[in-house]
């Protein structure tokens, strides 16, 4: 052993060889402990790019017929595996080259922003996308009165105004039958005066379910006017009872509830009614027709009837 060490001291080339050998041995050990490996990264979402171009051509992407998830195989150092982030890998499908409606098989492109990762393969390599024409259709509007109005007030639904009565909706041709009407939600919580202004409509299906579909857009603005009136109980008086019946009839309700403008509350206390009496063909009961002043509406559901009394009832 002593002779070997003395030989090393005397031989410079042997010294250099020893150092190089040591470095190679160290590198071999490091590579053996930290080799490149393959690693499957699952559920990388596939995003669609280039939609602006086809939207300008009145085309739109329909519901995907394939899964919008890509399985990507990468390679990296063993020591780096735990540092790999899914966000550094993107899977995209470019639709900008699509020029017509129909089903299109388009390539999936996978990239990584991490220099420590190499993309080995991905699946699927293509996905099928449906492209549809955009059309414009008119749909009727329906108001939904949401919230609880104070019991002193009344929504005059008969005189509610919607402008326009129908709105234009831009939507994919294949989804035209999905939209039944446009629903406008008006919140009536604690409202004490008329509502008049623009509202945003929401497409709904035949069951009234809202359609949260970004491919549907309402072209027209919707203006809603909802009269909100004040309730009041008033007396009912008959204006045309014949003299021979003055003591021979009975009105089933002497009071009714009406609704009117706030400023008219103190001016209207009586509502007059008439009956269609025919002495030639007398009836046992007659419906009452009320003469409601302008701006006054019935706010109850009472049926007003005049009943002729029998002799034994007088």
C-alpha positions in Angstrom: 0.0 0.0 0.0 2.8 2.3 0.9 4.4 1.6 -2.4 1.2 2.5 -4.3 0.9 5.9 -2.5 4.5 6.7 -3.2 3.9 5.9 -6.9 0.8 8.2 -6.9 2.9 11.0 -5.4 5.5 10.6 -8.1 3.0 10.2 -11.1 1.0 13.4 -11.9 -1.0 11.7 -14.6 -2.2 9.1 -12.1 -3.3 11.9 -9.8 -5.4 13.5 -12.6 -6.9 10.1 -13.5 -7.8 9.5 -9.9 -9.7 12.8 -9.7 -11.6 12.2 -12.9 -12.5 8.7 -11.8 -13.8 10.0 -8.5 -16.0 12.6 -10.4 -17.4 9.9 -12.7 -18.2 7.7 -9.8 -20.0 10.5 -8.0 -22.0 11.4 -11.1 -23.0 7.7 -11.6 -24.3 7.5 -8.1 -26.3 10.8 -8.5 -27.9 9.6 -11.7 -28.7 6.2 -10.2 -30.5 7.9 -7.3 -32.3 10.6 -9.5 -33.1 9.2 -12.9 -35.8 10.6 -15.4 -39.1 8.9 -15.0 -42.5 9.0 -16.6 -45.5 10.5 -14.7 -49.2 10.6 -15.7 -50.9 13.9 -15.0 -54.7 13.4 -15.1 -57.6 15.8 -15.7 -55.9 18.6 -17.5 -58.9 20.7 -18.7 -59.1 21.4 -22.4 -59.9 25.0 -23.2 -61.2 26.4 -26.5 -59.4 29.3 -28.1 -60.2 31.4 -31.2 -64.0 31.7 -30.4 -63.9 35.4 -31.2 -63.2 34.7 -34.8 -66.1 32.3 -35.4 -68.5 34.5 -33.3 -67.9 37.3 -35.7 -69.1 34.9 -38.5 -72.3 34.2 -36.5 -71.1 30.8 -35.5 -71.0 29.4 -32.0 -69.5 26.3 -30.3 -72.3 23.9 -29.2 -72.2 21.4 -26.4 -69.0 19.2 -26.7 -69.6 15.7 -27.8 -66.3 14.5 -26.3 -64.8 14.8 -22.8 -63.0 18.1 -22.3 -60.3 16.5 -20.2 -56.9 15.5 -21.4 -54.6 12.9 -19.9 -51.0 14.0 -20.3 -47.8 12.0 -19.8 -44.7 13.9 -18.8 -41.1 13.2 -18.0 -39.0 14.9 -15.3 -36.4 14.2 -12.6 -37.6 12.0 -9.7 -36.7 14.8 -7.2 -38.9 17.3 -9.1 -42.0 15.2 -9.2 -43.6 16.8 -6.1 -43.0 20.2 -7.5 -44.9 19.6 -10.7 -48.1 21.7 -10.9 -51.0 21.0 -13.2 -51.3 24.7 -13.9 -48.0 24.7 -15.7 -49.6 22.4 -18.4 -52.2 23.6 -20.8 -54.4 21.7 -23.3 -56.2 23.8 -25.9 -58.2 23.4 -29.1 -58.1 26.3 -31.6 -61.4 26.8 -33.5 -60.4 30.0 -35.3 -60.0 28.1 -38.6 -63.6 26.8 -38.6 -65.7 28.5 -41.3 -69.0 26.6 -41.3 -71.5 24.8 -39.0 -71.3 21.1 -38.4 -69.3 18.6 -36.4 -65.5 19.2 -36.5 -62.7 17.0 -35.3 -60.0 19.3 -34.0 -56.5 18.6 -32.7 -55.7 19.0 -29.0 -52.4 21.0 -28.4 -50.6 20.4 -25.1 -47.9 22.8 -23.8 -46.0 23.4 -20.6 -44.5 26.5 -19.2 -42.1 24.5 -16.9 -38.7 24.0 -18.4 -38.1 21.0 -16.1 -41.0 19.1 -17.8 -41.1 17.3 -21.1 -44.4 16.4 -22.7 -44.3 12.7 -23.8 -47.8 12.2 -25.0 -51.4 13.2 -24.5 -54.9 11.7 -25.0 -57.2 12.4 -26.7 -55.2 13.8 -29.6 -58.5 15.2 -31.2 -61.9 16.2 -29.9 -65.2 16.6 -31.7 -66.9 19.9 -31.5 -70.3 20.9 -32.8 -70.5 24.3 -34.5 -73.9 25.9 -34.9 -75.4 29.0 -36.8 -76.6 31.9 -34.7 -80.1 33.1 -35.4 -82.4 35.8 -34.1 -86.0 35.0 -32.9 -88.7 37.0 -31.1 -89.8 35.7 -27.7 -92.7 36.8 -25.5 -92.0 38.4 -22.1 -93.5 37.3 -18.8 -93.1 39.2 -15.5 -92.4 37.5 -12.3 -93.3 39.6 -9.3 -90.8 38.6 -6.6 -90.7 39.5 -2.9 -93.6 40.4 -0.7 -95.5 43.6 -1.2 -96.9 45.4 1.9 -100.5 44.4 2.5 -101.6 48.1 2.2 -100.5 48.1 -1.5 -101.7 46.4 -4.6 -100.0 45.5 -7.9 -102.2 46.7 -10.8 -101.2 43.8 -13.1 -103.9 44.6 -15.7 -102.3 48.0 -16.4 -98.7 46.8 -16.3 -96.9 47.8 -19.4 -94.0 45.9 -21.1 -92.1 47.6 -23.9 -91.6 45.9 -26.3 -94.1 43.1 -25.9 -91.6 40.7 -27.5 -87.8 40.8 -27.5 -85.3 39.5 -30.0 -83.0 36.7 -28.7 -79.8 35.7 -30.5 -79.2 32.0 -30.0 -77.9 28.8 -31.7 -80.3 27.4 -34.3 -80.4 24.0 -32.6 -81.4 25.6 -29.3 -84.2 27.8 -30.6 -86.9 25.4 -29.3 -85.3 25.3 -25.9 -86.3 28.9 -25.1 -90.0 29.3 -24.4 -90.1 32.9 -23.3 -88.1 35.7 -21.6 -88.7 36.1 -17.8 -88.3 39.5 -16.2 -88.0 39.4 -12.4 -89.3 42.5 -10.6 -88.6 42.7 -6.9 -91.7 44.1 -5.1 -90.2 43.9 -1.6 -91.2 47.1 0.4 -92.3 48.9 -2.8 -94.8 51.7 -2.2 -94.8 53.5 -5.6 -94.8 52.8 -9.3 -91.9 50.9 -10.9 -90.8 52.2 -14.2 -87.4 51.4 -15.8 -85.2 48.9 -17.7 -85.0 45.3 -16.6 -82.8 42.4 -17.7 -84.7 39.5 -19.1 -83.7 35.8 -18.6 -84.4 33.0 -21.1 -86.6 30.2 -19.6 -87.7 26.8 -20.9 -91.3 25.5 -21.1 -91.2 24.6 -17.4 -90.0 28.1 -16.3 -86.5 27.0 -15.6 -83.8 29.6 -16.3 -81.4 28.8 -19.0 -77.8 29.7 -17.9 -76.4 29.4 -21.4 -73.8 32.0 -22.4 -74.6 31.4 -26.1 -78.0 33.0 -25.6 -78.2 36.8 -25.6 -81.2 39.2 -25.6 -80.9 41.8 -28.2 -83.6 44.3 -27.1 -83.8 46.3 -23.9 -87.0 45.7 -21.8 -88.7 48.5 -20.1 -91.3 47.6 -17.4 -94.0 49.9 -15.9 -95.8 48.4 -12.9 -98.5 50.6 -11.2 -98.5 50.2 -7.4 -101.8 51.3 -5.9 -103.1 51.8 -2.3 -105.8 49.5 -1.0 -109.0 50.9 0.5 -112.4 49.5 1.7 -115.4 51.4 0.3 -119.2 51.2 0.4 -121.2 49.8 -2.4 -124.5 51.5 -3.5 -126.9 50.4 -6.2 -127.8 53.2 -8.7 -130.7 51.7 -10.7 -132.9 49.6 -8.4 -136.5 50.0 -9.6 -138.9 51.6 -7.1 -141.0 48.5 -6.8 -137.9 46.6 -5.7 -136.6 49.1 -3.2 -137.7 47.0 -0.3 -137.5 43.7 -2.1 -133.8 43.0 -2.6 -130.7 42.1 -0.7 -127.1 42.9 -1.7 -124.7 40.2 -0.5 -121.8 42.6 0.2 -122.1 46.2 1.3 -118.4 46.8 1.1 -115.6 45.9 -1.3 -111.9 46.5 -1.5 -110.5 48.6 -4.3 -107.1 50.1 -5.1 -106.3 53.6 -6.3 -103.7 56.3 -6.5 -102.5 57.5 -3.1 -103.7 61.0 -3.8 -107.3 59.8 -4.5 -107.7 57.9 -1.2 -109.8 60.7 0.5 -111.9 61.4 -2.5 -113.5 58.0 -3.2 -115.6 56.4 -0.5 -118.5 54.9 -2.4 -118.6 52.8 -5.5 -121.9 52.6 -7.5 -123.2 49.5 -9.2 -126.1 48.6 -11.5 -128.1 45.5 -12.4 -129.8 44.4 -15.6 -133.3 44.1 -14.3 -136.1 43.0 -16.7 -139.6 43.1 -15.1 -140.9 40.9 -17.9 -138.5 38.1 -17.0 -137.5 38.6 -13.4 -134.7 36.5 -12.0 -134.0 35.4 -8.5 -130.6 37.0 -8.5 -128.7 39.6 -10.5 -124.9 40.2 -10.8 -123.8 43.7 -10.0 -121.8 45.7 -12.5 -119.6 48.3 -10.8 -119.0 51.7 -12.2 -115.4 52.1 -11.2 -113.9 55.6 -11.5 -110.8 56.0 -13.7 -107.7 54.8 -12.0 -109.6 52.6 -9.5 -109.5 48.8 -9.7 -111.0 45.9 -7.7 -108.4 44.4 -5.4 -110.6 41.7 -3.9 -112.4 38.7 -5.4 -115.9 39.1 -4.0 -118.8 38.3 -6.3 -121.5 41.0 -5.9 -125.0 39.8 -6.3 -128.5 41.3 -5.8 -131.0 38.7 -4.7 -134.7 39.3 -4.8 -136.5 38.6 -1.6 -139.4 36.2 -1.4 -142.6 37.4 0.3 -141.9 35.4 3.4 -138.4 37.0 3.6 -139.5 40.6 3.5 
